[in-house]
Amino acid sequence: MKAFLIILFTHILLSQNQSINIPSGVKIDISGEVEMEFIDVEGKGGTANREALRQEVYTRSPHTRIDKAVLDFKVYYTENITYRLSFNFNDNKGYADKYYLKYKNGNTQIKIGKDRPAVALKRITEGYPLIGTAYWKGREYQVDWQQTFDMFTLGSTISLKRPLGYDDAAEDKSFRMLVYDDTDVIDGQTIEYGLRASTSLGKLNFMGWYYTGNLIDDADWKGRLHFDFDYYPESNTVQSADANIDHYWLGGRADYTIFNTNFRGEYIKSKDGFLLRNGFYSEVSRNLELPFLDNSIRLLGRYGELNNDEQMIENQDGIIFDSFLPLLKDPHTWDRNMITLAAIYNLTDYAKIKIEYYMIDEDTGDTQEAADSGDRDYQPNIKDNQLLVQFELSF
């Protein structure tokens, strides 16, 4: 099977457009992309450059990798019914990334399968905003309905709730943050319900959404919140009388385009049990025509934050204490902000190069007193700014 996919993938790369018509009359379009990356993290690698720190970057030395190779199939059953199946391959594994059946008739659309939430943004950079990674990057099994009216689009979703998990803030994998992960086979699975609305007023676009449900029994409440947060104020079983299994995330996004420049902002607030988080980003991007380049170049600047809300909570013994403080030993408790600077250049219609630099600042919660008692360097933040150079070939 792997050999067949490699041969098929190579054959497609040699062609620009591929469409297959099978005897039943069904048409299949084949497309995809390959992303090759160079990554460098701030600082020098090697034993001689290591510091007396509690938290260290795993790999500071420059390195390259295949980020992913995508093979995408779109099957046309009728004019209104299509099926999409997308395979992802990287240096370690291959897997079915998303797959869904879609019915579209005029202004009505129904989608059933595995995909990102409908509010997920189709970004132009390789890196996600912090709140994008945390909230809408992960895939879910969903039934989604969408209806477009004159000025408004309304939508609703019923999905299997995505479990709490961990992902990278940017390209480096040393300090992972808490995210809504890909849906998986989990005991105690729960359902999430979502509503959204969007409108366009000329060049100004708005979208707002609200998703709600309950935490997944044990996987979320016990496996991530109670065990992974030192100050989580509950007992050891989700069936306890005081168990808080509330879950929601809500947000809004707006963008405006003028003079070939796009301005975008987004805000998200969430609740998972007692854990409250919020974050936002704002970005500006512009296409520039330069005399020494054959095609335009896209420049982007973005600033974003993701924060855990500190709370004064009363525990079972009636003691009030400060909860959800950042702890140096647990990167998922840190507050973060990130500046992204990016340049995207289309070499051809099927090849582009992306150069992105991420300046990340974390509040680790470390104190000078703790550093002195541990006979180590004081570490209120991490030196982990990152450079990405990516070559993308699509077909």
C-alpha positions as CSV (number, residue, x, y, z in Angstrom):
1,M,0.0,0.0,0.0
2,K,2.8,2.4,0.9
3,A,4.6,1.7,-2.4
4,F,1.4,2.3,-4.3
5,L,0.9,5.7,-2.7
6,I,4.5,6.7,-3.3
7,I,4.2,5.8,-7.0
8,L,0.9,7.6,-7.3
9,F,2.2,10.6,-5.5
10,T,5.3,10.8,-7.7
11,H,3.1,10.5,-10.9
12,I,0.8,13.3,-9.8
13,L,3.8,15.6,-9.0
14,L,4.8,15.4,-12.7
15,S,1.4,16.6,-13.8
16,Q,-0.4,19.9,-13.1
17,N,-4.0,18.7,-13.2
18,Q,-5.3,15.2,-12.5
19,S,-8.9,14.1,-12.8
20,I,-10.2,10.5,-13.1
21,N,-13.5,9.4,-14.5
22,I,-14.4,5.8,-13.6
23,P,-17.0,3.6,-15.4
24,S,-19.8,4.5,-13.0
25,G,-19.6,8.1,-14.1
26,V,-18.1,9.3,-10.8
27,K,-15.4,11.9,-11.2
28,I,-12.4,12.1,-8.9
29,D,-10.1,15.1,-8.6
30,I,-6.6,14.6,-7.1
31,S,-4.5,17.3,-5.6
32,G,-2.0,17.9,-2.8
33,E,1.2,19.5,-1.6
34,V,4.6,18.9,-0.1
35,E,6.2,21.1,2.6
36,M,9.9,21.0,3.2
37,E,11.2,23.1,6.1
38,F,14.3,24.6,7.6
39,I,14.0,25.5,11.4
40,D,16.4,27.3,13.7
41,V,15.7,28.1,17.4
42,E,17.3,31.0,19.2
43,G,20.7,30.2,20.8
44,K,23.5,27.7,20.1
45,G,23.1,24.0,20.6
46,G,25.5,21.4,22.1
47,T,26.6,20.6,25.6
48,A,29.1,23.4,25.8
49,N,26.3,26.0,25.5
50,R,23.9,24.6,28.0
51,E,22.9,26.7,31.0
52,A,21.9,25.8,34.5
53,L,18.1,26.1,33.7
54,R,15.0,24.1,34.8
55,Q,13.5,24.3,31.3
56,E,15.7,23.9,28.1
57,V,15.0,23.8,24.4
58,Y,15.4,20.2,23.1
59,T,17.1,21.1,19.8
60,R,18.6,24.6,19.2
61,S,20.7,23.4,16.3
62,P,19.3,24.2,12.8
63,H,17.6,21.3,11.2
64,T,15.4,20.4,8.2
65,R,12.4,18.1,7.8
66,I,9.4,17.2,5.7
67,D,6.6,18.9,7.6
68,K,3.9,17.1,5.6
69,A,3.0,15.7,2.2
70,V,-0.7,15.8,1.4
71,L,-2.6,13.7,-1.0
72,D,-6.2,14.9,-1.5
73,F,-9.1,13.2,-3.2
74,K,-12.4,14.9,-4.1
75,V,-15.1,12.6,-5.4
76,Y,-18.1,14.1,-7.3
77,Y,-21.1,11.8,-7.0
78,T,-23.6,14.3,-8.3
79,E,-23.7,18.0,-8.9
80,N,-24.7,18.5,-5.2
81,I,-22.9,15.7,-3.4
82,T,-19.1,15.4,-3.0
83,Y,-16.8,13.4,-0.7
84,R,-13.3,14.6,0.3
85,L,-10.5,12.4,1.7
86,S,-7.1,13.8,2.6
87,F,-4.0,11.8,3.6
88,N,-1.1,13.4,5.4
89,F,2.5,12.0,5.4
90,N,5.5,13.2,7.4
91,D,8.9,11.9,8.5
92,N,7.2,9.6,11.0
93,K,3.8,8.4,9.8
94,G,0.9,8.6,7.4
95,Y,-2.7,9.0,8.4
96,A,-6.1,10.1,7.1
97,D,-6.2,13.8,8.2
98,K,-9.8,14.7,7.2
99,Y,-12.7,13.1,5.4
100,Y,-16.3,14.3,5.0
101,L,-19.4,14.0,2.8
102,K,-20.8,17.3,1.7
103,Y,-24.2,18.2,0.3
104,K,-24.5,21.7,-1.2
105,N,-27.6,23.0,-3.0
106,G,-27.8,26.7,-3.6
107,N,-27.4,28.5,-0.2
108,T,-27.7,25.3,1.9
109,Q,-24.8,23.2,2.9
110,I,-24.6,20.0,5.1
111,K,-21.3,18.3,6.0
112,I,-20.8,15.0,7.8
113,G,-17.3,13.7,8.7
114,K,-14.0,14.7,10.2
115,D,-12.7,18.3,9.8
116,R,-11.7,21.4,11.7
117,P,-14.5,23.4,13.3
118,A,-16.4,25.5,10.8
119,V,-15.0,28.7,12.3
120,A,-11.4,27.7,11.6
121,L,-9.5,30.2,9.5
122,K,-7.8,29.4,6.3
123,R,-4.4,31.0,7.1
124,I,-1.7,32.2,4.7
125,T,1.2,31.6,7.1
126,E,2.5,28.2,8.2
127,G,2.3,29.2,11.8
128,Y,-1.0,29.5,13.6
129,P,-2.1,32.3,15.9
130,L,-1.8,31.1,19.5
131,I,-5.6,30.9,19.9
132,G,-5.8,29.1,16.5
133,T,-3.6,26.3,17.8
134,A,-5.4,26.2,21.1
135,Y,-9.0,26.2,19.9
136,W,-9.6,25.5,16.2
137,K,-6.6,23.7,14.8
138,G,-7.7,20.2,16.0
139,R,-10.1,18.1,13.9
140,E,-13.5,16.9,15.1
141,Y,-16.2,14.4,14.0
142,Q,-19.1,16.6,13.1
143,V,-22.4,17.1,11.5
144,D,-22.5,20.7,10.3
145,W,-25.3,22.7,8.7
146,Q,-24.9,26.1,7.0
147,Q,-27.5,28.4,5.4
148,T,-26.7,31.7,3.6
149,F,-29.3,34.5,3.4
150,D,-29.0,37.9,1.7
151,M,-26.6,39.5,4.2
152,F,-26.1,36.7,6.8
153,T,-24.8,33.2,7.0
154,L,-25.9,31.0,9.9
155,G,-24.5,27.6,10.9
156,S,-24.8,25.0,13.6
157,T,-22.7,22.0,14.5
158,I,-23.1,18.8,16.5
159,S,-19.8,17.1,17.1
160,L,-17.8,14.7,19.3
161,K,-16.0,17.0,21.8
162,R,-12.3,17.2,21.2
163,P,-10.2,16.1,24.2
164,L,-7.8,18.4,26.0
165,G,-4.3,17.8,24.8
166,Y,-1.0,19.5,24.0
167,D,0.5,21.1,21.0
168,D,3.4,23.4,20.0
169,A,3.2,27.2,20.2
170,A,5.2,27.4,17.0
171,E,7.7,25.0,15.4
172,D,9.8,24.0,18.4
173,K,8.3,21.1,20.4
174,S,10.0,21.7,23.8
175,F,7.2,23.6,25.6
176,R,3.7,22.5,24.7
177,M,0.5,24.3,25.6
178,L,-3.0,23.1,26.4
179,V,-5.2,22.8,23.3
180,Y,-8.4,21.2,22.0
181,D,-6.8,18.2,20.3
182,D,-7.9,16.0,17.5
183,T,-11.0,13.8,18.3
184,D,-10.0,10.3,19.1
185,V,-11.6,7.0,20.4
186,I,-12.1,7.9,24.1
187,D,-14.1,6.3,26.9
188,G,-16.6,8.8,28.4
189,Q,-16.9,10.8,25.1
190,T,-19.3,13.8,25.2
191,I,-21.1,15.9,22.7
192,E,-20.4,19.5,21.8
193,Y,-23.0,21.9,20.2
194,G,-22.1,25.0,18.3
195,L,-23.8,28.0,16.7
196,R,-22.2,30.7,14.5
197,A,-23.2,33.7,12.4
198,S,-21.4,35.8,9.9
199,T,-22.0,38.8,7.7
200,S,-20.3,41.0,5.2
201,L,-20.7,44.7,4.8
202,G,-18.7,45.4,1.7
203,K,-15.0,45.0,2.6
204,L,-15.8,44.5,6.3
205,N,-16.5,40.9,7.5
206,F,-17.7,39.7,10.9
207,M,-18.1,36.3,12.4
208,G,-19.2,35.2,15.9
209,W,-19.6,31.7,17.5
210,Y,-20.5,29.8,20.7
211,Y,-19.7,26.1,21.4
212,T,-20.8,24.3,24.6
213,G,-21.0,20.9,26.1
214,N,-19.5,18.9,29.0
215,L,-15.9,17.8,29.7
216,I,-15.0,14.2,28.7
217,D,-15.3,11.9,31.6
218,D,-11.8,11.3,33.1
219,A,-9.9,12.1,29.8
220,D,-10.4,15.9,30.2
221,W,-11.3,16.4,33.9
222,K,-9.0,13.9,35.5
223,G,-6.3,13.3,32.9
224,R,-5.6,16.9,32.0
225,L,-7.1,19.3,34.5
226,H,-6.9,17.6,37.9
227,F,-3.6,15.8,37.4
228,D,-1.8,18.4,35.2
229,F,-2.7,21.6,37.1
230,D,-1.3,21.6,40.7
231,Y,-3.9,24.1,41.9
232,Y,-6.9,22.4,40.4
233,P,-9.6,22.5,43.2
234,E,-11.4,19.1,43.0
235,S,-11.4,15.6,44.3
236,N,-10.2,12.6,42.2
237,T,-13.4,11.4,40.6
238,V,-15.6,13.2,38.0
239,Q,-18.6,11.7,39.7
240,S,-18.0,13.7,42.9
241,A,-20.8,16.1,44.0
242,D,-18.7,19.1,43.4
243,A,-17.3,18.1,40.0
244,N,-17.3,20.9,37.5
245,I,-17.7,19.5,34.0
246,D,-18.7,22.8,32.3
247,H,-17.2,23.5,28.9
248,Y,-17.6,26.3,26.4
249,W,-15.6,28.5,24.1
250,L,-16.9,31.6,22.3
251,G,-15.3,34.2,20.1
252,G,-15.5,36.6,17.3
253,R,-13.5,37.7,14.3
254,A,-13.5,40.7,12.0
255,D,-11.4,41.6,9.0
256,Y,-11.3,44.6,6.6
257,T,-9.5,45.0,3.3
258,I,-8.5,48.4,1.9
259,F,-5.8,49.5,-0.5
260,N,-4.6,45.9,-1.0
261,T,-4.1,45.6,2.8
262,N,-6.0,43.3,5.1
263,F,-6.6,43.9,8.8
264,R,-7.9,41.1,11.0
265,G,-8.6,40.6,14.7
266,E,-10.0,37.7,16.7
267,Y,-10.9,37.1,20.4
268,I,-11.7,33.8,22.1
269,K,-12.7,33.0,25.7
270,S,-13.2,29.5,27.1
271,K,-14.2,27.6,30.2
272,D,-13.1,24.0,31.0
273,G,-14.2,23.0,34.5
274,F,-12.6,25.6,36.7
275,L,-10.0,26.6,34.1
276,L,-10.8,29.9,32.4
277,R,-8.7,31.1,29.5
278,N,-8.8,33.9,26.9
279,G,-6.7,35.1,24.0
280,F,-6.6,37.3,21.0
281,Y,-4.6,38.3,18.0
282,S,-4.5,41.2,15.5
283,E,-2.7,41.1,12.2
284,V,-2.1,43.1,9.1
285,S,-1.0,41.8,5.7
286,R,-0.3,43.3,2.4
287,N,0.7,42.4,-1.2
288,L,3.7,44.3,-2.5
289,E,4.8,44.6,-6.1
290,L,8.5,45.0,-6.3
291,P,10.4,45.7,-9.6
292,F,13.0,43.0,-9.1
293,L,10.4,40.2,-8.5
294,D,8.2,38.6,-11.1
295,N,5.3,38.1,-8.7
296,S,3.9,40.0,-5.7
297,I,5.2,39.2,-2.2
298,R,2.8,39.0,0.8
299,L,4.1,40.5,4.0
300,L,2.3,39.8,7.4
301,G,2.7,41.0,10.9
302,R,0.8,39.4,13.8
303,Y,0.6,39.9,17.6
304,G,-1.3,37.4,19.8
305,E,-1.8,36.3,23.4
306,L,-3.1,33.2,25.2
307,N,-3.6,33.5,29.0
308,N,-4.9,31.4,31.9
309,D,-7.1,33.4,34.2
310,E,-5.9,33.3,37.8
311,Q,-8.8,32.8,40.2
312,M,-9.4,32.8,43.9
313,I,-11.2,29.5,44.6
314,E,-12.5,27.9,47.7
315,N,-11.5,24.2,48.1
316,Q,-13.3,21.4,49.8
317,D,-11.9,22.3,53.2
318,G,-13.1,25.9,52.9
319,I,-9.6,27.3,52.2
320,I,-9.5,30.1,49.6
321,F,-6.3,30.1,47.5
322,D,-5.0,31.5,44.2
323,S,-5.5,29.0,41.4
324,F,-4.0,28.5,38.0
325,L,-0.8,30.3,38.6
326,P,2.0,29.8,36.0
327,L,4.5,27.2,37.2
328,L,8.0,26.8,35.7
329,K,7.8,23.0,35.7
330,D,4.6,22.9,33.7
331,P,4.7,24.8,30.4
332,H,0.9,24.3,29.9
333,T,0.3,26.7,32.8
334,W,2.3,29.6,31.2
335,D,0.8,32.7,29.8
336,R,2.1,33.4,26.3
337,N,2.4,36.2,23.7
338,M,3.8,35.8,20.2
339,I,4.8,38.2,17.4
340,T,4.9,36.7,13.9
341,L,6.7,38.3,11.0
342,A,6.2,36.6,7.6
343,A,7.0,36.9,3.9
344,I,5.3,34.6,1.4
345,Y,6.4,34.6,-2.2
346,N,4.8,32.6,-5.0
347,L,7.6,31.4,-7.3
348,T,5.0,29.9,-9.7
349,D,1.3,29.0,-9.5
350,Y,2.4,25.7,-7.9
351,A,5.4,26.6,-5.7
352,K,5.9,29.2,-3.0
353,I,8.5,30.0,-0.3
354,K,7.6,31.2,3.2
355,I,10.0,32.9,5.6
356,E,8.5,33.3,9.1
357,Y,10.0,34.5,12.4
358,Y,8.3,33.9,15.7
359,M,9.2,36.0,18.8
360,I,7.6,34.2,21.8
361,D,7.5,35.5,25.3
362,E,6.3,33.2,28.2
363,D,5.4,34.0,31.8
364,T,6.8,30.9,33.5
365,G,6.0,32.0,37.1
366,D,9.6,31.5,38.2
367,T,11.0,33.6,41.1
368,Q,14.5,34.6,42.1
369,E,14.0,32.9,45.4
370,A,13.1,29.6,43.8
371,A,16.1,29.8,41.5
372,D,18.4,30.5,44.4
373,S,17.1,27.6,46.4
374,G,17.4,25.2,43.4
375,D,21.0,26.5,42.7
376,R,20.0,27.3,39.1
377,D,19.6,30.4,36.8
378,Y,16.5,32.6,37.2
379,Q,14.2,31.8,34.3
380,P,11.1,34.2,34.1
381,N,10.9,33.5,30.4
382,I,12.3,31.2,27.7
383,K,14.8,32.0,24.9
384,D,13.0,30.2,22.1
385,N,12.4,32.6,19.2
386,Q,12.2,30.6,16.0
387,L,13.0,31.0,12.3
388,L,11.1,29.0,9.7
389,V,12.0,28.8,6.0
390,Q,9.5,26.6,4.1
391,F,9.3,25.5,0.4
392,E,5.8,24.4,-0.6
393,L,5.1,22.6,-3.8
394,S,1.4,22.1,-4.7
395,F,-0.4,20.4,-7.5
